[in-house]
Amino acid sequence: MKKIECVIRPARLEDLERTLRGIGVGGMTVSEVKGFGKEQTRPDEYLFLPKTKVEIYCTDEEVSTIIQAICETCYSGKIGDGKIIVLPIEDMIRIRTFERGHAAV
């Protein structure tokens, strides 16, 4: 199991949601966040830019398909397109049913 986190431009969220639903992603968590990267072209008062963080839990087999969908949907070729992070999950428990592991995804 994996956790995919991506930080994207807020304007891309609706398209990304549509794309992920289209490939069968059953759920995701979305947060409004602020951040900055390596680019140094902005004045200090604009240091933290609004971004959207999307978290997805999936099986190992789904990772490459989801990453490809995120890249194709969120790519503009400009600074600030975002990042994708893939993390291993040791275990997952669905609280309502007590299902564990892949059954909880």
Secondary structure in CASP SS format (residue, H / E / C, confidence):
PFRMAT SS
TARGET T0000
AUTHOR 0000-0000-0000
METHOD secondary structure of the structure
MODEL  1
M C 1.00
K E 1.00
K E 1.00
I E 1.00
E E 1.00
C E 1.00
V E 1.00
I E 1.00
R C 1.00
P H 1.00
A H 1.00
R H 1.00
L H 1.00
E H 1.00
D H 1.00
L H 1.00
E H 1.00
R H 1.00
T H 1.00
L H 1.00
R H 1.00
G H 1.00
I C 1.00
G C 1.00
V C 1.00
G C 1.00
G C 1.00
M C 1.00
T E 1.00
V E 1.00
S E 1.00
E E 1.00
V E 1.00
K E 1.00
G E 1.00
F C 1.00
G C 1.00
K C 1.00
E C 1.00
Q C 1.00
T C 1.00
R C 1.00
P C 1.00
D H 1.00
E H 1.00
Y H 1.00
L C 1.00
F C 1.00
L E 1.00
P E 1.00
K E 1.00
T E 1.00
K E 1.00
V E 1.00
E E 1.00
I E 1.00
Y E 1.00
C E 1.00
T C 1.00
D H 1.00
E H 1.00
E H 1.00
V H 1.00
S H 1.00
T H 1.00
I H 1.00
I H 1.00
Q H 1.00
A H 1.00
I H 1.00
C H 1.00
E H 1.00
T H 1.00
C H 1.00
Y C 1.00
S C 1.00
G C 1.00
K C 1.00
I C 1.00
G C 1.00
D C 1.00
G E 1.00
K E 1.00
I E 1.00
I E 1.00
V E 1.00
L E 1.00
P E 1.00
I C 1.00
E C 1.00
D C 1.00
M C 1.00
I E 1.00
R C 1.00
I C 1.00
R C 1.00
T C 1.00
F C 1.00
E C 1.00
R E 1.00
G H 1.00
H H 1.00
A H 1.00
A H 1.00
V C 1.00
END
